[in-house]
């Protein structure tokens, strides 16, 4: 299975920043502005002819030389090595992670059978609002773990400075290291067999 790990700011519900659900541990932009585009990662939208979708965002950072965002280099994913010119890839398990209030990097949810894009995409709503995204999946394939569940060590996400693989300074981990493959197999199986609560429909007003 094609697998991509993405680190985003920590929130309870990811249905938009509000008084009861402020993003944190999301880097300089979130600290200065109080929100990031990932604030809506688990807010589904109805798309005519398609169904309900979740539009996910992960920061690829900016290339100082170009003054524009870096590409998402999905050719670094194990199994995608030849896809250097494609604009998107389908059928990816995208695992969303965040640094929690316990200062642990943990899995907060996932999109199964997602499409990932090399560059940021824009979705403009009838209100005139524009949402950036570079990952998309049907709502039925999306799971947001309950906040308490995220603190269980079975959902720990690897960090390179602690293990020989995992997240480094980038918000994206392509999980291609040979040493990581047992972890990938185990966590994929755990995700596939998860039968617990899904907060995809929970929001701060609940």
C-alpha positions as CSV (number, residue, x, y, z in Angstrom):
1,X,0.0,0.0,0.0
2,X,1.3,3.5,-0.9
3,X,1.7,5.4,2.4
4,X,2.4,9.0,3.2
5,X,2.8,10.6,6.7
6,X,1.9,14.3,7.1
7,X,2.5,16.4,10.2
8,X,0.0,19.2,10.9
9,X,-0.9,21.5,13.8
10,X,-2.8,19.9,16.7
11,X,-6.5,20.4,17.0
12,X,-9.4,18.5,18.5
13,X,-11.8,18.5,15.5
14,X,-10.2,20.1,12.5
15,X,-13.5,21.8,11.5
16,X,-12.0,25.3,11.5
17,X,-10.2,27.3,14.2
18,X,-12.6,28.7,16.8
19,X,-12.5,29.7,20.5
20,X,-13.0,26.1,21.6
21,X,-10.6,24.6,19.1
22,X,-7.4,26.6,18.6
23,X,-4.6,25.0,16.6
24,X,-1.2,24.7,18.3
25,X,2.2,23.2,17.8
26,X,1.9,24.0,14.1
27,X,5.0,26.1,13.5
28,X,5.6,29.8,12.9
29,X,2.6,30.5,10.6
30,X,0.1,29.0,13.0
31,X,1.7,30.7,16.0
32,X,1.6,34.1,14.3
33,X,-1.9,33.8,12.6
34,X,-3.8,31.5,14.9
35,X,-4.7,29.1,12.1
36,X,-3.3,27.1,9.2
37,X,-5.0,25.7,6.1
38,X,-5.1,22.2,7.8
39,X,-7.7,23.6,10.2
40,X,-10.4,22.1,7.8
41,X,-8.8,18.7,7.2
42,X,-11.7,16.8,8.6
43,X,-14.5,19.1,7.5
44,X,-16.3,17.4,4.6
45,X,-17.7,19.3,1.7
46,X,-20.4,18.1,-0.8
47,X,-19.2,18.0,-4.4
48,X,-21.9,17.5,-7.0
49,X,-21.5,14.2,-8.8
50,X,-18.8,13.0,-6.5
51,X,-20.1,13.0,-2.9
52,X,-18.7,14.2,0.4
53,X,-15.0,14.9,0.3
54,X,-12.4,15.9,2.8
55,X,-9.8,18.4,1.5
56,X,-6.5,17.9,3.4
57,X,-3.6,20.3,3.6
58,X,0.0,19.7,4.6
59,X,2.6,22.5,4.5
60,X,5.4,21.8,2.0
61,X,7.2,24.9,3.0
62,X,8.5,27.6,0.7
63,X,11.6,27.4,-1.6
64,X,13.5,30.6,-0.8
65,X,15.2,30.6,-4.2
66,X,11.9,30.4,-6.1
67,X,9.7,32.3,-3.6
68,X,7.0,29.6,-4.0
69,X,5.9,26.5,-2.2
70,X,7.9,23.3,-2.7
71,X,6.4,20.4,-4.5
72,X,5.1,17.4,-2.7
73,X,7.7,14.9,-4.1
74,X,5.5,11.7,-4.0
75,X,8.1,9.9,-6.2
76,X,9.9,9.5,-2.8
77,X,7.1,7.2,-1.6
78,X,8.0,3.5,-1.8
79,X,6.3,2.2,-4.9
80,X,6.1,5.6,-6.7
81,X,9.8,6.0,-7.7
82,X,8.9,6.3,-11.4
83,X,6.2,9.0,-10.9
84,X,8.4,12.0,-11.3
85,X,6.3,13.9,-13.8
86,X,2.7,13.1,-12.7
87,X,0.7,15.9,-11.1
88,X,-1.2,13.5,-8.8
89,X,-1.3,10.0,-7.5
90,X,-4.3,7.9,-6.4
91,X,-4.8,5.2,-3.9
92,X,-2.6,6.5,-1.1
93,X,-3.0,6.0,2.6
94,X,-2.3,9.4,4.1
95,X,-1.6,9.3,7.8
96,X,-2.1,12.7,9.6
97,X,0.1,13.3,12.6
98,X,0.6,16.1,15.1
99,X,2.6,17.1,18.2
100,X,0.1,16.7,21.0
101,X,-0.3,18.6,24.2
102,X,1.9,15.9,25.8
103,X,4.7,16.9,23.3
104,X,4.4,13.6,21.5
105,X,4.2,13.1,17.8
106,X,1.1,11.0,17.4
107,X,-1.3,9.9,14.6
108,X,-4.5,11.9,14.8
109,X,-6.3,10.3,11.8
110,X,-6.0,9.2,8.2
111,X,-7.5,9.2,4.7
112,X,-7.7,5.9,3.0
113,X,-7.5,5.6,-0.8
114,X,-6.6,9.3,-1.1
115,X,-5.4,11.4,-4.0
116,X,-2.3,13.5,-3.4
117,X,-1.2,16.4,-5.5
118,X,2.2,17.7,-6.3
119,X,1.3,21.3,-5.8
120,X,-1.3,23.1,-3.8
121,X,-4.9,23.1,-5.2
122,X,-7.6,25.6,-4.6
123,X,-11.3,25.0,-3.9
124,X,-13.5,28.1,-4.1
125,X,-16.9,28.0,-2.3
126,X,-20.1,30.0,-3.1
127,X,-19.2,32.3,-0.2
128,X,-16.0,33.4,-2.0
129,X,-13.8,31.6,0.5
130,X,-10.9,29.6,-0.9
131,X,-9.5,26.5,0.7
132,X,-6.0,25.2,-0.2
133,X,-5.4,21.5,-0.3
134,X,-3.0,18.9,-1.6
135,X,-4.7,15.7,-0.4
136,X,-8.3,14.7,-1.1
137,X,-10.5,11.7,-0.1
138,X,-14.1,10.6,0.2
139,X,-15.4,11.3,3.7
140,X,-16.3,7.6,4.1
141,X,-12.6,6.8,3.9
142,X,-11.5,9.4,6.5
143,X,-11.1,8.8,10.2
144,X,-10.3,11.3,12.9
145,X,-9.3,9.6,16.1
146,X,-10.9,10.8,19.4
147,X,-8.5,13.1,21.3
148,X,-8.0,10.6,24.1
149,X,-7.2,7.8,21.7
150,X,-4.4,9.8,20.2
151,X,-2.5,9.7,23.4
152,X,-2.2,5.9,23.4
153,X,1.3,4.8,22.5
154,X,0.0,2.5,19.8
155,X,-0.6,5.6,17.7
156,X,2.9,7.1,18.2
157,X,4.5,8.4,15.0
158,X,8.2,7.9,14.6
159,X,10.7,10.8,14.8
160,X,14.1,10.4,13.2
161,X,16.1,11.9,16.1
162,X,14.7,9.1,18.4
163,X,14.6,6.3,15.9
164,X,16.5,5.6,12.7
165,X,13.4,6.7,10.6
166,X,10.5,9.0,10.8
167,X,9.8,12.8,10.7
168,X,12.7,15.1,10.6
169,X,12.4,18.9,10.1
170,X,9.9,18.5,7.2
171,X,6.2,18.2,7.7
172,X,6.2,15.2,5.3
173,X,7.6,11.8,5.9
174,X,7.7,9.5,2.8
175,X,8.3,6.4,4.8
176,X,10.7,4.9,2.3
177,X,13.5,3.8,4.6
178,X,14.1,0.0,4.7
179,X,14.3,0.2,8.5
180,X,10.7,1.7,8.6
181,X,9.0,-1.1,6.7
182,X,8.0,-3.3,9.7
183,X,6.5,-0.2,11.3
184,X,4.6,0.6,8.1
185,X,3.2,-2.9,7.9
186,X,2.2,-2.9,11.5
187,X,0.6,0.6,11.5
188,X,-1.2,-0.1,8.2
189,X,-2.7,-3.3,9.7
190,X,-3.7,-1.3,12.8
191,X,-5.4,1.3,10.7
192,X,-7.2,-1.2,8.5
193,X,-8.6,-3.0,11.6
194,X,-9.6,0.1,13.6
195,X,-13.1,-0.3,14.8
196,X,-13.2,2.5,17.4
197,X,-15.0,5.9,17.4
198,X,-14.6,8.3,14.5
199,X,-14.8,12.0,15.2
200,X,-15.3,12.9,11.5
201,X,-18.7,14.3,12.4
202,X,-17.7,15.8,15.8
203,X,-17.2,19.6,16.1
204,X,-16.5,22.1,18.8
205,X,-20.2,22.8,19.4
206,X,-20.9,19.1,20.3
